[in-house]
Amino acid sequence: MTNLLQPEPRQRAALAGHERLDHALGGATPEIPGLRKLIRESWLRSASFKANPDNTAAPLALDYEELEEYRRQHPLAAIMPVINKLLVQPSHDSGLLVAVGDEVGRLLWVDGDPALQRRAEGMMFVPGADWSEASVGTSAPGTALALGRGIQIAGAEHYQRTVHPWSCTAVPFHDPDSGAVLGVVDITGTATAVAPHTLSLVEATVAAAQAQLRVERLQHAAELARKPVRRRSPAAAGRQGQGAKEGSLYRNSLQLLGRDQALLSLDGRTVSLSARHSEILALLSMHPDGLTAEELSSLLYPGDGSTMTLRAEMVRLRKVLQQLSQDAVPGSRPYRLPIDLVPDTGQVLSCLQRGAHRIALEIYRGGVLPRSEAPGIVDLRNRVSSLLREAVLTDGSAESLLKYAALPEASDDVEIRRAALRLLPPRSPKRAAVVADLERLEAELRA
């Protein structure tokens, strides 16, 4: 593999690209001989996100208290001992930093050479900072997440000019069961950070950590199988958000946000549910004391619901759950889940109740089962969406407002955009896009 830091041709091409980047029209990066295709495409994405190559530092997305809570509940907390042993400890004397970020590019842990850590603080390469492409442009953590594979970014290939003295290698971390991206592992430094062996080292570390996570899940599932069934108490309703603090994916969870079909995780196994079963489990998870057949039917079916139809659906649902865990099969009279099942909607509501709207906004992936017309789901969808919007409008930063504005449900939200415009600095490059959106929406309202 060619050294990415050698001046000929890649660094010279990247430096030439930066000289022409300011003059590019319409955000298009000119064709530059020697500039790698993935770098050119990443620069194009960065320009489309209105990332500013002259920004001196990455923005802080999570303050200390939010970061501590978010790290405790993040699934990557479970694999940090492996990362520490294989990457962090060797890096202390090697002039390297090791960073672990979440699935949207925010750094959660940064460790390694102490002197290098102090230098990195100048560009906000610190826990809580946002290193996504949308924020800082091309960098190994953000671009690895954008591409879904391991990459190396050297020197002037970075979009942000203050990062040119640095080089980095990053590899996405995938859930060993569902394949979903959970985060990213990065090595940052000087020439050693993009040495030919560094990418293989990070890939091997990520593979080892994924295997360890899978083993721990299987061990946990085996422990649960040896325990007697624990009936869910009424007090469990208040613990829906607290389960997120346990720092792993071992808990039984239900992902409803932005999905037409829920993703159910039980004892380390993850499956996609049918639309109707998604609705039933969503409603039962939000009613831990249980629901009668009549109550559940009224929440499930528009108009006059049929309890006979519901009972047939419950028979099918029980068969699905039996294949995953005998302990999860719902009881009847009333219908009630015998386990604590944590829906992502419960996590969002819990965060909003504690005032942690930025964490709630990160968990939020869109409306609850967006295509569902079940009355109970429609009510839940409207409740979660309205509470989140109110929190962002009341206490949100400009970045939070813009993140909310990017959601499908906020595509025509004038008030959100006006609030963001009031908070954006006068010279922010993001103002132009917000103004354009407002002009479009106001023109549509006048038409």
FENLINNOR-V84660 format. One record per residue. N is the residue number from 1. RES is the residue in three letters. OMEGA is omega in degrees with one decimal (NA if undefined). Layout:
n-><N;N>
res-><RES;RES>
omega-><OMEGA;OMEGA>
This chain:
n-><1;2;3;4;5;6;7;8;9;10;11;12;13;14;15;16;17;18;19;20;21;22;23;24;25;26;27;28;29;30;31;32;33;34;35;36;37;38;39;40;41;42;43;44;45;46;47;48;49;50;51;52;53;54;55;56;57;58;59;60;61;62;63;64;65;66;67;68;69;70;71;72;73;74;75;76;77;78;79;80;81;82;83;84;85;86;87;88;89;90;91;92;93;94;95;96;97;98;99;100;101;102;103;104;105;106;107;108;109;110;111;112;113;114;115;116;117;118;119;120;121;122;123;124;125;126;127;128;129;130;131;132;133;134;135;136;137;138;139;140;141;142;143;144;145;146;147;148;149;150;151;152;153;154;155;156;157;158;159;160;161;162;163;164;165;166;167;168;169;170;171;172;173;174;175;176;177;178;179;180;181;182;183;184;185;186;187;188;189;190;191;192;193;194;195;196;197;198;199;200;201;202;203;204;205;206;207;208;209;210;211;212;213;214;215;216;217;218;219;220;221;222;223;224;225;226;227;228;229;230;231;232;233;234;235;236;237;238;239;240;241;242;243;244;245;246;247;248;249;250;251;252;253;254;255;256;257;258;259;260;261;262;263;264;265;266;267;268;269;270;271;272;273;274;275;276;277;278;279;280;281;282;283;284;285;286;287;288;289;290;291;292;293;294;295;296;297;298;299;300;301;302;303;304;305;306;307;308;309;310;311;312;313;314;315;316;317;318;319;320;321;322;323;324;325;326;327;328;329;330;331;332;333;334;335;336;337;338;339;340;341;342;343;344;345;346;347;348;349;350;351;352;353;354;355;356;357;358;359;360;361;362;363;364;365;366;367;368;369;370;371;372;373;374;375;376;377;378;379;380;381;382;383;384;385;386;387;388;389;390;391;392;393;394;395;396;397;398;399;400;401;402;403;404;405;406;407;408;409;410;411;412;413;414;415;416;417;418;419;420;421;422;423;424;425;426;427;428;429;430;431;432;433;434;435;436;437;438;439;440;441;442;443;444;445;446;447>
res-><MET;THR;ASN;LEU;LEU;GLN;PRO;GLU;PRO;ARG;GLN;ARG;ALA;ALA;LEU;ALA;GLY;HIS;GLU;ARG;LEU;ASP;HIS;ALA;LEU;GLY;GLY;ALA;THR;PRO;GLU;ILE;PRO;GLY;LEU;ARG;LYS;LEU;ILE;ARG;GLU;SER;TRP;LEU;ARG;SER;ALA;SER;PHE;LYS;ALA;ASN;PRO;ASP;ASN;THR;ALA;ALA;PRO;LEU;ALA;LEU;ASP;TYR;GLU;GLU;LEU;GLU;GLU;TYR;ARG;ARG;GLN;HIS;PRO;LEU;ALA;ALA;ILE;MET;PRO;VAL;ILE;ASN;LYS;LEU;LEU;VAL;GLN;PRO;SER;HIS;ASP;SER;GLY;LEU;LEU;VAL;ALA;VAL;GLY;ASP;GLU;VAL;GLY;ARG;LEU;LEU;TRP;VAL;ASP;GLY;ASP;PRO;ALA;LEU;GLN;ARG;ARG;ALA;GLU;GLY;MET;MET;PHE;VAL;PRO;GLY;ALA;ASP;TRP;SER;GLU;ALA;SER;VAL;GLY;THR;SER;ALA;PRO;GLY;THR;ALA;LEU;ALA;LEU;GLY;ARG;GLY;ILE;GLN;ILE;ALA;GLY;ALA;GLU;HIS;TYR;GLN;ARG;THR;VAL;HIS;PRO;TRP;SER;CYS;THR;ALA;VAL;PRO;PHE;HIS;ASP;PRO;ASP;SER;GLY;ALA;VAL;LEU;GLY;VAL;VAL;ASP;ILE;THR;GLY;THR;ALA;THR;ALA;VAL;ALA;PRO;HIS;THR;LEU;SER;LEU;VAL;GLU;ALA;THR;VAL;ALA;ALA;ALA;GLN;ALA;GLN;LEU;ARG;VAL;GLU;ARG;LEU;GLN;HIS;ALA;ALA;GLU;LEU;ALA;ARG;LYS;PRO;VAL;ARG;ARG;ARG;SER;PRO;ALA;ALA;ALA;GLY;ARG;GLN;GLY;GLN;GLY;ALA;LYS;GLU;GLY;SER;LEU;TYR;ARG;ASN;SER;LEU;GLN;LEU;LEU;GLY;ARG;ASP;GLN;ALA;LEU;LEU;SER;LEU;ASP;GLY;ARG;THR;VAL;SER;LEU;SER;ALA;ARG;HIS;SER;GLU;ILE;LEU;ALA;LEU;LEU;SER;MET;HIS;PRO;ASP;GLY;LEU;THR;ALA;GLU;GLU;LEU;SER;SER;LEU;LEU;TYR;PRO;GLY;ASP;GLY;SER;THR;MET;THR;LEU;ARG;ALA;GLU;MET;VAL;ARG;LEU;ARG;LYS;VAL;LEU;GLN;GLN;LEU;SER;GLN;ASP;ALA;VAL;PRO;GLY;SER;ARG;PRO;TYR;ARG;LEU;PRO;ILE;ASP;LEU;VAL;PRO;ASP;THR;GLY;GLN;VAL;LEU;SER;CYS;LEU;GLN;ARG;GLY;ALA;HIS;ARG;ILE;ALA;LEU;GLU;ILE;TYR;ARG;GLY;GLY;VAL;LEU;PRO;ARG;SER;GLU;ALA;PRO;GLY;ILE;VAL;ASP;LEU;ARG;ASN;ARG;VAL;SER;SER;LEU;LEU;ARG;GLU;ALA;VAL;LEU;THR;ASP;GLY;SER;ALA;GLU;SER;LEU;LEU;LYS;TYR;ALA;ALA;LEU;PRO;GLU;ALA;SER;ASP;ASP;VAL;GLU;ILE;ARG;ARG;ALA;ALA;LEU;ARG;LEU;LEU;PRO;PRO;ARG;SER;PRO;LYS;ARG;ALA;ALA;VAL;VAL;ALA;ASP;LEU;GLU;ARG;LEU;GLU;ALA;GLU;LEU;ARG;ALA>
omega-><179.6;176.1;-176.5;-177.0;179.9;-173.5;-179.2;-4.3;-163.9;-178.4;177.7;178.4;-179.9;177.7;176.6;177.8;178.8;177.9;-178.1;-176.5;-179.0;-176.5;-179.7;-178.2;174.9;178.3;-178.1;177.2;-177.3;175.1;-178.0;179.0;177.7;178.1;-176.3;-177.9;-177.9;177.4;180.0;-179.4;177.8;176.1;177.8;177.6;-179.4;178.9;180.0;176.8;-176.2;174.0;-175.9;-178.8;-179.1;173.4;-174.9;-176.7;175.7;178.7;175.8;-176.3;-177.9;175.4;-170.1;-176.5;178.6;-178.9;-179.1;-179.6;-177.7;179.2;179.9;-175.3;-176.1;-178.2;-178.6;176.4;-176.5;-176.2;-179.3;175.5;178.4;178.9;179.8;-176.6;-172.8;-175.4;-171.7;-177.3;177.2;-174.8;-174.0;-178.8;-174.1;179.5;-179.2;172.3;175.3;180.0;173.8;-178.2;178.6;-172.6;177.6;170.9;177.6;-178.5;179.4;177.4;173.0;-177.5;178.6;-177.9;-175.7;-179.3;-179.9;176.9;179.3;177.6;-176.8;178.7;180.0;177.3;179.2;170.1;-171.9;176.0;-179.1;-178.4;-178.3;179.1;174.2;176.3;-179.1;-176.3;-174.9;-177.6;-174.5;171.3;-176.0;-179.3;-177.2;-177.0;174.8;177.1;179.9;-177.3;-178.6;179.1;179.6;-179.7;173.5;178.9;-174.0;168.4;-173.7;173.9;174.7;179.7;-178.9;-169.4;179.1;-179.2;-176.5;176.8;-173.7;172.7;-173.6;176.4;-178.4;-179.7;176.3;176.8;-177.8;174.6;-176.4;179.7;-174.7;-176.4;-180.0;177.5;178.9;-177.8;-174.9;176.2;-170.8;168.4;-177.0;177.9;177.2;-172.1;-177.4;-176.7;177.6;174.0;-176.5;-176.3;-171.9;179.8;178.6;179.3;-179.2;178.2;179.3;178.8;178.6;178.7;178.7;179.8;176.9;178.4;178.7;178.3;179.0;179.0;-179.4;177.6;179.6;177.7;179.3;178.6;178.9;177.7;179.4;-178.3;-179.7;-177.8;174.4;179.1;178.4;178.7;-178.5;-179.3;177.5;-178.6;-178.2;179.9;-179.0;-178.1;-175.3;178.7;-176.3;179.2;179.9;-177.1;-173.2;171.2;178.0;176.1;-177.3;-178.1;176.4;-172.2;-179.1;-179.2;-175.1;-169.5;177.7;-177.4;172.3;176.8;-175.0;174.7;-176.9;176.3;179.4;174.5;176.2;177.7;-175.7;179.0;173.4;-177.1;171.3;-178.5;-177.7;178.0;175.1;-179.3;-177.3;-178.7;176.4;-178.0;179.5;179.8;179.7;178.2;-173.5;177.2;177.5;-179.4;173.5;178.2;-179.8;-179.5;-179.4;179.1;-179.0;178.1;-172.4;-172.9;174.1;-179.2;-179.7;-178.3;-179.5;177.0;176.9;177.7;179.0;-178.5;177.7;178.2;-179.8;176.0;179.7;-179.9;179.3;179.4;178.1;-176.3;178.5;179.6;-179.7;-177.8;177.7;-176.9;-173.4;-175.7;-176.6;171.9;179.5;178.5;2.4;171.4;-175.7;178.1;-179.1;-178.3;172.1;178.2;-172.8;175.9;178.2;175.0;177.6;177.8;179.7;-179.0;178.8;178.0;179.8;179.5;-179.9;-179.7;-179.4;-173.0;-179.6;175.2;177.5;-178.8;178.3;177.8;-175.4;-178.5;-177.0;-175.7;178.4;179.4;-166.4;-176.8;-177.7;175.4;177.3;-176.0;-179.7;179.0;177.7;178.4;179.5;179.3;-178.6;-179.3;-178.5;-178.0;-176.4;178.8;178.1;179.2;-179.4;-179.8;-180.0;178.3;-175.8;-172.0;-172.1;171.5;176.7;-179.7;178.6;179.0;179.3;177.6;177.9;-179.1;-179.3;178.7;179.3;-177.2;-179.6;-175.1;179.9;-176.6;-178.2;-175.6;178.9;-177.8;176.7;178.2;177.9;-178.8;179.1;-175.4;-179.3;176.2;-176.8;-176.9;-179.8;177.4;-178.7;-177.4;-175.4;-179.3;179.4;178.5;179.3;177.3;-179.6;179.0;178.6;-177.7;180.0;176.3;178.5;179.1;179.7;-175.6;NA>
